[in-house]
Amino acid sequence: MNNYIDITLNSDSEMPLNWLMNAVYTKVHKALYQHGSTKIGVSFPQYRVTLGNVLRLHGSECDLAALQQQNWLAGVSGYCNVSAVLPVPDGVKYRIVSRKQATMSQSKLNRLIKRGSISEGDVSGYKVKMFSQGLDNPYVELISGSNGHSHRRYLQFGGLQDSPAFGDFDQFGLSKKATVPWF
């Protein structure tokens, strides 16, 4: 994780920032999946309440250069400024960026009903509890390449750490154990 690429999103009235972030992140996921990468992580350095307009990819110089050689941004490249592969500055902090999943969902309720694990009377109680425990984390909305359905991937930002933790990243650039440089 000694290098990074910044993708700065240039939204306009025809291309709102949240739609553009969703499109670019979907492209990142597709590129990581096709590349078979478990060594590239993502961060959102301008994250405050929203994810901001910068998506940062972290990895080795070799992995990031290989990714840049592909035309993976395709149709949204006109709305993005992509930096060269740059070295991570000295003295940075580290943070885990991971997926946050709801413990209760409509799809889980449907499975419980189908297998008879929940009674008709308990369904409304489950729904009340499900909606009261909704997630307020930032998210990206992705379109599935296999079935065309959209789904939200909620993100969780761990606390800042002084030293890195190593591990693999999923095909979304997220990890429950590995950190990315935060600067």
Secondary structure, 3 states (H helix, E strand, C coil): CCEEEEEEECCCCCCCHHHHHHHHHHHHHHHHHHHCCCCCEEECCCCCCCCCCEEEEEECHHHHHHHHHCCCCHHHHHHEEECCCEECCCCCEEECEEEECCCCCHHHHHHHHHCCCCCHHHHHHHHHHHHHCCCCCCEEEEECCCCCCEEEEEEEECCCECCCCCCCCCCCCCCCCCCEEEC
